[in-house]
Amino acid sequence: MPQNMHDFYETNARAYFERTNRIDPEPILAPLLPHLRPGSSILDIGCGSGRDLKWLTARGFNPAGLERSPSLAVLASEHSNCPVTIADLFEYQPPIHFDCILLIGTLVHLSKPEFPGALRKVMRMLKSGGIMYLSMKAWGGSEKTEDGRVFQLWSDSELRREFSRLGLKIVEHSRSRSLLGNRDVWLGYILTGEV
């Protein structure tokens, strides 16, 4: 992630937490439930407010968070009562392999050339037969928002091409409006594959 994006989330940690922690993640996370066993180990990369960690814990799973922003990591851990490691995805050395890894909007600031390397890193953290949930902003090119953040936008065909190159199989696919109530459209994928 570009340094200025990291700085944004660190500087605006409390505001970001307040804006996202009350949103019900059920529409995003419920499709994962048939693919998980009780007690499944789940890593939420870029866990933000800890909202999804809390939801998963309440349903009998064993989630942990990974968050680059130290301030957000503290807020997420306090909110969810789950362990949250402060680290960058590319530098993180997981203590275990996970049944499921969440990338909910996590890779939206990476340039398109960086995207495959990030997915390869995540694939190495999964148990054999594990699943990944990935969501990305739809359309194409990139956009800069009023707060200065730059988002990479992806078409379904672009993402499918990347998944195919990496040997990832799409188990389920969704297209939905942002839960923040804006006009953003998100593409969601449940993926599986061997390294």
Backbone torsions as a table, in degrees:
resi	resn	phi	psi	omega
1	MET	NA	135.1	177.1
2	PRO	-56.6	146.2	-176.3
3	GLN	-57.4	-38.0	-178.4
4	ASN	-66.0	-28.5	176.2
5	MET	-70.0	-42.4	177.1
6	HIS	-59.3	-45.4	-179.8
7	ASP	-60.9	-38.6	179.3
8	PHE	-58.4	-49.3	-176.0
9	TYR	-70.1	-31.2	177.3
10	GLU	-72.7	-46.7	-178.6
11	THR	-66.0	-34.2	-175.6
12	ASN	-108.7	26.5	-173.4
13	ALA	-56.6	-48.6	-176.6
14	ARG	-64.4	-44.0	-179.8
15	ALA	-65.0	-40.8	178.7
16	TYR	-65.0	-42.2	177.2
17	PHE	-58.4	-49.3	-177.5
18	GLU	-63.3	-34.2	-177.3
19	ARG	-75.3	-26.0	-171.9
20	THR	-112.6	-21.5	-169.9
21	ASN	-73.9	-18.8	-178.0
22	ARG	-93.1	-6.5	-179.6
23	ILE	-73.2	131.3	178.7
24	ASP	-74.3	116.5	-177.5
25	PRO	-83.6	4.9	-177.1
26	GLU	-49.4	-46.8	-179.0
27	PRO	-60.5	-29.8	-180.0
28	ILE	-81.0	-45.8	-168.7
29	LEU	-91.4	-26.1	-177.3
30	ALA	-56.2	-37.6	178.7
31	PRO	-62.3	-18.2	177.8
32	LEU	-76.2	-25.7	-170.0
33	LEU	-55.1	-42.9	179.8
34	PRO	-64.7	-15.7	-176.4
35	HIS	-98.6	0.6	-175.2
36	LEU	-121.2	145.3	173.7
37	ARG	-94.7	153.8	174.8
38	PRO	-53.9	137.4	179.3
39	GLY	83.2	1.9	-179.9
40	SER	-54.3	140.5	176.1
41	SER	-83.2	128.7	-175.9
42	ILE	-130.8	131.2	174.3
43	LEU	-108.9	122.5	177.3
44	ASP	-100.6	102.0	-178.3
45	ILE	-84.1	126.3	-173.3
46	GLY	72.6	51.3	-169.7
47	CYS	-71.3	-8.3	172.5
48	GLY	57.5	-118.0	-175.3
49	SER	-78.9	-11.7	-175.4
50	GLY	86.2	5.3	-179.1
51	ARG	-55.4	-47.2	-176.3
52	ASP	-73.1	-33.8	175.5
53	LEU	-59.2	-44.7	-179.0
54	LYS	-63.7	-43.9	-179.7
55	TRP	-62.3	-43.2	-178.1
56	LEU	-68.9	-39.4	177.5
57	THR	-60.9	-41.4	-179.0
58	ALA	-64.8	-18.2	-179.6
59	ARG	-104.6	16.2	170.9
60	GLY	87.1	15.0	177.6
61	PHE	-96.3	173.9	-175.9
62	ASN	-119.6	76.5	-175.7
63	PRO	-90.0	154.4	171.9
64	ALA	-137.9	155.5	-177.9
65	GLY	-112.4	156.2	171.0
66	LEU	-130.1	124.9	-175.0
67	GLU	-143.6	131.0	-178.4
68	ARG	-76.4	-33.1	-179.2
69	SER	-81.3	116.8	179.5
70	PRO	-57.6	-40.6	-178.0
71	SER	-66.4	-42.9	177.5
72	LEU	-66.0	-37.6	179.4
73	ALA	-59.5	-43.1	178.6
74	VAL	-64.1	-46.2	179.4
75	LEU	-61.7	-42.3	-179.1
76	ALA	-64.5	-42.8	-179.4
77	SER	-66.1	-42.2	178.6
78	GLU	-65.1	-41.1	-177.5
79	HIS	-68.7	-39.3	-172.7
80	SER	-99.4	-16.7	-172.9
81	ASN	60.0	34.5	178.3
82	CYS	-119.5	155.7	175.6
83	PRO	-70.0	135.9	177.1
84	VAL	-130.7	121.2	178.9
85	THR	-90.5	136.2	176.7
86	ILE	-92.7	109.8	179.9
87	ALA	-169.3	158.9	171.7
88	ASP	-82.9	142.8	-179.9
89	LEU	-51.2	-45.0	-173.5
90	PHE	-72.5	-17.5	180.0
91	GLU	-103.3	-10.6	-173.9
92	TYR	-70.8	132.7	174.4
93	GLN	-114.2	100.1	-174.2
94	PRO	-67.3	142.7	179.6
95	PRO	-75.3	-20.4	-179.2
96	ILE	-142.0	172.4	168.1
97	HIS	-96.6	146.0	-171.7
98	PHE	-106.7	151.0	174.6
99	ASP	-71.5	-30.8	-175.9
100	CYS	-150.1	141.5	175.5
101	ILE	-127.4	132.1	179.1
102	LEU	-102.1	133.7	174.4
103	LEU	-130.1	68.5	-175.0
104	ILE	-87.1	96.9	-177.4
105	GLY	69.0	10.8	-172.6
106	THR	-70.1	-36.0	-171.9
107	LEU	-98.9	12.8	-173.6
108	VAL	-67.0	-21.1	-178.8
109	HIS	-96.3	-6.8	178.9
110	LEU	-74.0	144.3	173.0
111	SER	-67.8	156.7	-177.3
112	LYS	-60.7	-36.5	175.5
113	PRO	-64.3	-25.2	-179.9
114	GLU	-81.1	-19.3	-172.1
115	PHE	-58.9	-49.6	-178.8
116	PRO	-60.5	-38.3	179.3
117	GLY	-63.7	-37.3	177.6
118	ALA	-64.8	-43.2	179.6
119	LEU	-67.0	-37.5	177.0
120	ARG	-61.3	-42.3	177.9
121	LYS	-59.8	-45.0	-179.4
122	VAL	-65.3	-41.8	-179.8
123	MET	-58.3	-34.2	179.5
124	ARG	-71.4	-13.9	179.4
125	MET	-91.1	-10.2	-177.0
126	LEU	-86.4	145.7	168.2
127	LYS	-67.7	158.3	173.5
128	SER	-58.3	129.3	-178.2
129	GLY	82.6	2.1	179.5
130	GLY	-72.2	168.4	-179.2
131	ILE	-122.9	158.2	179.4
132	MET	-128.5	139.9	170.7
133	TYR	-114.9	125.5	-177.0
134	LEU	-126.1	133.7	171.8
135	SER	-128.5	139.9	-178.9
136	MET	-136.7	152.4	176.3
137	LYS	-70.6	139.3	-175.6
138	ALA	-84.0	166.1	173.6
139	TRP	105.8	-121.7	-176.4
140	GLY	-165.6	162.6	-179.2
141	GLY	75.9	-139.7	178.2
142	SER	-147.2	165.6	177.2
143	GLU	-142.8	147.4	175.7
144	LYS	-111.0	126.1	-178.4
145	THR	-88.0	169.3	-176.9
146	GLU	-58.9	-29.5	-178.9
147	ASP	-83.9	4.4	174.7
148	GLY	94.3	-4.2	179.2
149	ARG	-76.8	143.5	176.6
150	VAL	-109.1	126.6	179.6
151	PHE	-112.0	135.0	171.0
152	GLN	-85.3	133.4	-180.0
153	LEU	-107.1	140.8	-174.1
154	TRP	-127.0	143.7	169.9
155	SER	-90.2	158.8	177.3
156	ASP	-58.5	-41.5	-177.8
157	SER	-66.2	-37.5	176.9
158	GLU	-61.2	-46.6	-178.2
159	LEU	-65.9	-42.3	179.2
160	ARG	-60.9	-36.5	177.9
161	ARG	-64.2	-43.6	178.3
162	GLU	-63.5	-43.8	-179.4
163	PHE	-61.3	-43.9	-178.7
164	SER	-61.2	-43.2	179.4
165	ARG	-61.3	-32.9	-177.2
166	LEU	-90.4	-3.2	-178.6
167	GLY	78.0	22.4	178.4
168	LEU	-91.3	135.5	179.4
169	LYS	-103.6	133.9	177.5
170	ILE	-82.5	119.0	177.9
171	VAL	-88.1	-42.4	176.9
172	GLU	-146.7	153.1	-179.8
173	HIS	-136.4	141.7	177.5
174	SER	-140.5	159.1	175.7
175	ARG	-135.7	124.6	-174.2
176	SER	-148.2	159.5	174.4
177	ARG	-76.9	154.2	179.0
178	SER	-61.1	139.7	176.0
179	LEU	-74.4	-9.7	177.2
180	LEU	-79.5	-5.5	176.2
181	GLY	85.8	8.4	176.8
182	ASN	-93.8	-169.1	-175.0
183	ARG	-90.3	2.6	-178.4
184	ASP	-62.6	142.9	174.2
185	VAL	-114.0	133.6	-177.9
186	TRP	-116.1	139.3	173.4
187	LEU	-100.8	128.2	-179.5
188	GLY	-119.8	141.6	-177.6
189	TYR	-138.4	131.0	165.0
190	ILE	-96.5	124.3	-171.7
191	LEU	-125.7	150.8	172.6
192	THR	-141.3	156.3	179.4
193	GLY	169.9	156.9	177.4
194	GLU	-94.5	152.9	178.3
195	VAL	-66.4	NA	NA
